[in-house]
Amino acid sequence: MTFDNKRFIFKTKNNKILSIHYSFRNTYDKINIKKEFKWHNKDIEKGVYGEFSKVIEETQEASDALEQNNYLMYLIELSDIVGAIEGIAENYNLSLEDLINFSNKVKESKKNE
């Protein structure tokens, strides 16, 4: 049984459903062998939202998720990378859409090289 439960449901472009369950506290903590639960095996320094340090943090977390063969966590970390990049864009009065549009122009120009 959990408290403060949240469930997030996402639908991908391929119509796959991703469901993520998040809980602040688990009543079955005694089941955990470790005294402290950690998502990542490595110590990863926290970055600051809106600064490149947050992108580095999220990239390291994604790398750690891959090393754990935890592909759902990897996908979540990829979305966190997008959010970290969005924070930087906001500092320059840009949107994520602005960055994507520019990225598409770069891809288009590479096709003509």
Buried (B, 14 or more C-beta within 10 A) or exposed (E): EEEEEEEEEEEEEEEEEEEEEEEEEEEEEEEEEEEEEEEBEEEBEEBEBBBEBBBBBBBBBBBBBEEBEBEEBBBBBBEBBBBBBBBBBEEEEBEBEEBEEEEEEEEEEEEEE
